[in-house]
Amino acid sequence: MTEQYNEEDFDLNDLPDDELIEQIHDDLYNGLRDEVIEGTEILLERDWSAKRVLDEALVGGMAIVGVDFRDGILFVPEVLMAANSMKGGMDVLRPLLAQAGSQTVGKIVIGTVKGDIHDIGKNLVTMMMEGAGFEVIDIGINIPVETYLAALEEHKPDILGMSALLTTTMSYMKVVIDTLIEKGLRDDIIIMVGGAPLNEEFGQAIGADVYCRDAGVAVDQAKKLIAERRAA
Ligand code: B1M
């Protein structure tokens, strides 16, 4: 990406729209939260709709981050900083998007399973999904089946996402899925699982729809599965 500039080098207000968008992409990539917020506010002042700012400036920028993360060019700390910058821009847009009733790509409830307090990976997935335009309800860590069920009932998401980092807690995902089957709720929802000790075979064995090895894959799979379900 392009080099970073010192604050005194230029004023974001002086940039024409196309260069400002490019600059916001760079600032996201470089994790410059204040600059991303400022760029977002400038575009809104120029009468851009919140949706257009979201799509072109923020989601567009995070897409670049996602590709470089997938390709091993960026690593977790950089992606967390980019995601945090994205969140800064999102905080500015969120009330405007809610007012405009803008359609999200889809809705996901996500949490780390009971007995497990690791949340860095889950948070990364949350941020990347938000960056891709999903509405994400993060219900936290150490989540028992009752809390997952209550969240599904309350939020009616397209996807249930579960994360686990311990070999001793990953099997709890099956408890949640089996409970959904027992209650006749399994087919209403896409189930996505992830976490370092999991793999494809494990995902299949417990009856999840998809196992995702990282946050970038989670975004791609979520889009694909929702599109398939809507088409059906
Ligand atoms: Co813990 N820990 N830890 N730990 N910890 C591991 C997991 C461990 C492998 C370390 C080791 O021994 N080598 C080991 C597990 C061994 C095992 O199960 N066989 C371990 C252990 C044993 C423990 C404790 C039991 C230690 C103790 O107290 N004796 C304890 C457990 C507490 C508990 O949960 N009940 C414990 C505690 C902790 C800390 C609190 C100190 C801290 C967690 C801080 C936090 O999360 N807020 C911690 C950390 C940081 C780690 C390591 C070092 C790093 C984990 C991490 O954040 N990775 C870890 C060792 C390791 O993995 N190298 C370790 C970065 C993160 C971005 O990756 O979470 O895999 P990850 O997420 C990826 C993908 O997996 C995927 O996308 C993410 C981004 O690409 N993904 C999903 C994850 N969830 C997804 C969900 C999806 C889709 C994709 O859809 C829903």
Boltz pocket constraint, residues with backbone or C-beta under 6 A from the ligand:
constraints:
  - pocket:
      binder: B
      contacts: [[A, 76], [A, 110], [A, 115], [A, 116], [A, 117], [A, 118], [A, 119], [A, 120], [A, 121], [A, 122], [A, 124], [A, 125], [A, 160], [A, 161], [A, 162], [A, 163], [A, 164], [A, 165], [A, 166], [A, 167], [A, 168], [A, 192], [A, 193], [A, 194], [A, 195], [A, 196], [A, 197], [A, 212], [A, 213], [A, 214], [A, 215], [A, 216], [A, 218]]
      max_distance: 6.0
